[in-house]
C-alpha cells in the first residue's frame, strides 16, 4: 500500500512546485523576463527533486502509462486549485466537462481488460 501511495504524494508535491514554476510569475507582469525565468528554473529544480523519486518508486507498482496518467490528473487538480486560489480565475462548466473526459480516460487506462 505504501509503495502505491508514496509516488502519488510525491507527484502532488512536485506538481505544486511545477505549477508555480510555470504559472506563478503571471502575477508579476512588470518583473523582467530573465528574472522570472531564473526563479522558475529554481522552483523547477525543487519539482524534479520530488518528481524523479515519484516515478522511480512508482514504476515498481505502476507502468509508465499509468504513472503518466496519474501525473496528468494530479496536474489538473493542482492547476485548478492554483488558478482559483492564486490567479483568481473561475472554473467554467466546459472545463469540468473536459476534466470528466480525462477521468474517463483514467478508467480505460487502469481497467484490466
C-alpha positions in Angstrom: 0.0 0.0 0.0 2.8 2.4 0.9 4.5 1.7 -2.4 1.3 2.6 -4.3 0.6 5.8 -2.3 4.1 7.3 -2.0 4.5 8.2 -5.7 1.1 9.9 -5.7 2.0 12.0 -2.7 5.4 12.9 -4.3 3.7 13.7 -7.6 1.3 16.1 -5.8 4.2 17.9 -4.2 6.1 18.1 -7.4 3.1 19.4 -9.3 2.6 22.2 -6.8 6.2 23.3 -7.4 5.9 22.9 -11.2 2.6 24.9 -11.3 4.3 27.7 -9.5 7.3 27.5 -11.8 5.2 27.6 -14.9 2.4 30.0 -13.9 3.4 31.7 -10.7 5.1 34.5 -12.5 1.9 35.6 -14.2 1.1 37.8 -11.3 4.5 39.6 -11.7 3.9 41.3 -15.0 6.4 44.0 -14.5 9.3 41.8 -13.4 11.9 41.3 -16.0 11.6 38.1 -18.1 15.1 36.9 -17.3 14.3 37.2 -13.6 11.2 35.1 -13.7 13.0 32.5 -15.9 15.7 32.1 -13.3 13.2 31.9 -10.4 11.2 29.4 -12.4 14.2 27.3 -13.0 15.0 27.3 -9.3 11.4 26.2 -8.5 11.5 23.6 -11.2 14.7 22.1 -9.7 12.6 21.5 -6.5 9.9 19.9 -8.6 12.4 17.5 -10.1 13.6 16.5 -6.6 10.1 15.1 -6.0 9.1 14.0 -9.5 12.1 11.8 -10.2 11.8 9.7 -7.0 8.0 9.6 -7.5 8.5 8.0 -10.9 11.3 5.8 -9.7 9.3 4.5 -6.8 6.0 4.4 -8.7 7.4 2.3 -11.5 7.7 -0.6 -9.1 3.9 -0.6 -8.8 2.6 1.2 -11.9 3.6 1.0 -15.6 4.8 4.2 -17.4 1.4 4.9 -18.9 -0.3 4.6 -15.6 2.3 6.9 -14.0 1.8 9.5 -16.7 -2.0 9.3 -16.3 -1.8 9.7 -12.5 0.5 12.7 -13.1 -1.9 14.3 -15.6 -4.9 14.0 -13.2 -2.8 15.4 -10.4 -1.7 18.3 -12.6 -5.3 19.2 -13.4 -6.3 19.0 -9.7 -3.4 21.2 -8.6 -3.8 23.6 -11.5 -7.5 24.0 -10.9 -6.8 24.9 -7.3 -4.0 27.2 -8.3 -6.0 29.0 -10.9 -8.9 29.6 -8.5 -6.9 30.5 -5.3 -3.8 32.1 -6.7 -4.8 33.6 -10.1 -8.4 34.3 -9.0 -9.8 32.7 -12.2 -13.1 30.9 -12.4 -13.6 27.2 -13.4 -16.2 27.1 -16.2 -18.7 24.3 -17.0 -16.8 23.3 -20.1 -13.6 22.9 -18.1 -15.4 20.5 -15.8 -16.8 18.5 -18.7 -13.3 18.2 -20.2 -11.9 17.0 -16.8 -14.7 14.4 -16.7 -13.4 13.1 -20.0 -10.0 12.8 -18.6 -11.3 10.8 -15.7 -13.0 8.6 -18.2 -9.5 8.1 -19.8 -8.2 7.1 -16.4 -10.8 4.4 -16.2 -9.8 3.0 -19.6 -6.1 3.1 -18.8 -6.4 1.4 -15.4 -9.1 -1.1 -16.3 -7.8 -4.7 -16.6 -9.2 -5.8 -20.0 
